[in-house]
Amino acid sequence: MAGSSPAHGQSTYDLFGGARASALGYASTALTTASGVHGNPAAAARRSHRVVSFFAREAFGLSALRYGSVAGTWPAAWGSVSGGASTFGGDGYREVHYSLGYARGLSFGTSRHVHLGLTGRYYHTRIDGYGSTGAVGLHLGLLLPLISSLDLGAHATNVNGPSLVEGEPLPQTLSVGLQYRAGDALRVLVDVFKDRAFPAALRGGLEVRPPLVDRTSRGRHDRSHPIYRRHWTPPRLAAGTRCCRAARRARLDALRVARRSLVAVFPCLRYASSLNVPCPS
C-alpha cells in the first residue's frame, strides 16, 4: 500500500451519502429538508411528517464497491426519531452501518428556533477469512435560521473518536454550511468540509424546482390541491461541485488504495493485525 499519507481507516460513508446530497456536491450540511442515513442529524427536527428514503450506487461499475442505504424519520411532539442502515462492499469485504438518532427544536425566548440532533452509529466491518470488528460513533448536528431565507448548519462526525483498529481511528469530520432560499423554487448551498486527515474543501450546490402547471386550474400552479400538498413531491433539479485540488487529490489517492485493497489484496489489509491474523510480508 504505497502512495501518500495513510487513509487512517477512512470509511466509505462520507463518499456515498445520498442521491440529493450527491447531486448537490455534498453541500448539504445546512439543507433543512435533507433526508438520508448520513445527513445532518438536526435535519430530522424540521420534518413534520414521516419520511422513508432509499439510495443505491455502484462505483466504477464494480460489485465490490456497491453501496445501498435506507433511512426513515418519525416526528412527534417531543422530537423526531430517525434510523437507518447502509452497506458497502461485496462478498469478500463488507461494511455495514446501523444508525439511530434524535433531534429536537429549541426556543430560547424568541421566535427563532435552534434545531439540535444526535446520532449514534454502529460500524461493522467483515473480511472473509479474517473475521470482523465494530465500533460506535457519535455524530452531532445543528441547524439555525439566521434570517427567513438564510440558514446555518453544522455537522460533526465521530466526536468520541472511535476506532476499528488500534491506531486507525474512523474519520472525524466537521462541516459548516449555509443555505439560501429564494422562495420555493431555488436553493443555493455552500459548505466548508474538513476531515482531520485531509485538507479543507469548499463545496457548493444549486437546486431548482421547476414550476408545475395544473391544466385543470386555467394553466396556473394550484398549491392548494391535495395531491400537491400530501401525495406527491415536485421534481427538483440539482447541481454541485467541490473545490479543493489538494483534498480532491487526497481522496482520489485514498479511493485508489481502497479499490486495490478490496479487489486484489485482502490479506494485506491492516485490519488483519488487530484480529490476530498474520499478514504476509
N, C-alpha and C positions, 0 to 999 in steps of 0.2 A: 504494500500500500504506500505508494510514493506520491509526491506532489507537494502542495503547500501544507500549511499547518493542519493538524488533525481536526476532524469534524466534531469532536467532543460529544459523541453519542447523539448526533443530530437526528431527531425523529422526523418522519415524513409528514407529520400532521400540519406543519407550517407551510409545506409546499402544496398541499391538497386541501383547501379549506371548504369551498362550496361553489356552486355554479355562479351565484350572483357575485360573491367575493372575487372569484377568478376573473369574471368579466370586468370588474372594476379595478383590476390590477392589484388586488388585495388591499385596497384603500378603504376598508370597511369598519375601521375602529369606531367612528362616530355615526355609522349608519343606524338610525333609530329603528328601522324596520328590518334589521338583519335577522336571519334565521340560519341554523346550521350548528353542527356539533362543536365547531371550533370558532364560533363567533364571540363577540364581546359578551361576557356573562350578564352585563347590565341591560342588554337589549331586551331580555325577556320581560323586564318590568314595564316596558312600553306596550306590550301586547294586551289587547282587550278581548281576544278570542283565541281558542285553541288552534295550534298550527303544527303540522307534521311535514317534514321536508326530507327528500331523498337526493343523493348525489352519487355519481359513479364516474370513474375515469380510468383509462389505461394508457400510461405514459409510454411514448416511443413504440406503441403497438406491442409491448411485451407483457405477457401474462404475469411475469414476476413482479411487475410494477403496477399491478391492478389495485385500485382503491375504491372503496364504497362506504357510504355513511347513511345513517338515518337519525333524525333528531325530532324532538317534539317539545312544545311549550304548553303549559296548562296554567292560565292565570286564575287568580282567586282574589277575594277581598283582602286577604292577609299577605299577598305577594304572589309571585309567579314561580312555579317549579318547572325546571327544564331537565331533559335527559336525552341521552343519545349513545350511539355506538358507531365505531368505524373500524375498518380492517384494511390492511395494506400488505401486499406480498403475494407469493404463490405457494406451491406445495412445500418447498424446502425451507422457506423463510417467511414468517408472518408476524406482523404487529397488529394487535387488537387493543382498542381503547374503549373504555366504558366511562361515561360522564354523568354526573348528577349535580344540578345547580339550583340556587335560589336567588331571586332578585326582588327588589322592592324599591318603590319610590318614597322619598322622604321630603318633608317640607319643614323648613326652619323659620316659620312665622311669616313667610312671604308667599307670593303666588308662584314662585319659582320652585320646581321640584328637582331634587338630585336623585338620580337612579343609580343604585349600587347592586352589584352582583358578585356572587362567589360560586365557583365551580370546582368540584373535586373530580379528578380524572385518574383512573387506574390504567397504567400502561403495562401491557403484557407482550413479551417478545419470545418467540419459539423458533428454534433452528433444529431441523431433523437431524437426529444423531448426536446432538449436543445438549439437549434439554431446553429449559425455558426459565425466564426470570421476569419479575414485575416490580413496579413501584407506583406510588401515589403522588400526584402533583396537585397543587392548589393554584387556582387562577382567579385574579381579581379584575373587576371591570367597573367603569364609571361612565355615566352619561350626564351632561349638564347643559341645559339650554342657556345660551348667553343672551340671545335676543330671540324674537319669534321665528326668525328664519335661519338662525345660526346655532349649531350645537357643537359642543366639545366632547370628545370621547377619549378614554384611556383604557388600556388593557395590558395587564402584566401576567406572564405565564410562569408556572413552576416557581412560585415565590418561596417555597420551602426547600428548594434545591435538591430534588430527588435524583437518584442515580440508579440505573440498571446494573452498572458495573462500578466497582470502587475506582475512583479517579476519573470516571467518564460520566459527568452529570448530564442530565437531559437539558435541552436548550432553555435558557432563561431569557425571555424577550420582554421588551417594553415598547408599546406603540402608542402614540398620541396623535389624534386626528381632529379635523374639523369637517363639518357637513353644512353646506349652504343650500337652502331650498328656495327655489324661485317658483312659488306656488306648488301645484301638484305635478307639474309637467317636467321639472328639471331639478336634478340634484348634482352638486359639484362636491367632490370629496378629496381631501388631501391628508396623507399620513406621513409621519416620520417614524420609521421602524428601526429598532436596534436590538440585535442579538449580541449577547456578551462575547460570542466567538467570532463575530463578523463586524465589518464597518456599518455605520448607519446608512439607511436607504430612504429615499424620498419616493413616495407612491402617490399616484393621482388617478382619479376616476370620474367619469361623467355618465350620468344616467338620464335618459329621456323617455318619457311616457307619451306615446303618440296619441293625439286626440281621437276619441271614438265618436262615431256618428250613429245615432239611433234613428233609423229611417222612419220609424213609426211616430217620431216626435217632430215632424216637419224639418228633418235634417239637422236637428240640434242634439247636443250631448245631454241626455237626461240622467243626471246623477241620482235622482230620487227613485229610479227604477229599482225594485227589489233584487233583480238579477245582478245588477251592477254592484249594489251595496253588499250583498251577502253571499252570492253563489259563484262569482267569477271575478278574478283579478285581472285588470287590464294588462296587456303585454308591456314590457319595458325593453328599451334598447340601451346597452351599456358598453362603455369602452374605458380602458385603463392602461396605465403604464407604471413602471418602476424605474427610477433614475438613480443609479449609483454604479459606476463601472466596476469599482473595486468589490462592492458587495455582490454584484452580479457574477463577477469572475469567481469569487469565493464559493458562491452557491453552485455554480456550474462544476467547479472542481469537486465539491463535496458530492454532487449528484453523480458525476462520472465514477468516483470511487465507490459509491453505494451500488451503482449499476454493475460494475465489475465484480463487486463482492457478492451481490445477490445472484448473479448469473453463473459465475465461474469459480469463485474461491471461497466458498463457505468455510472450509477448515481453517482459514487464516483470520477469521473474524476475531476481534479481541474479546467478544463475549465468551469464547471458549475458555479463557484463562480463569474467569470467575466461576465457571461451572466445573472446575477440577478436571478439565479435559485437556490433555497435552496438545499444543498447537505445533504442527510440524514446522521445521525450520525451512 
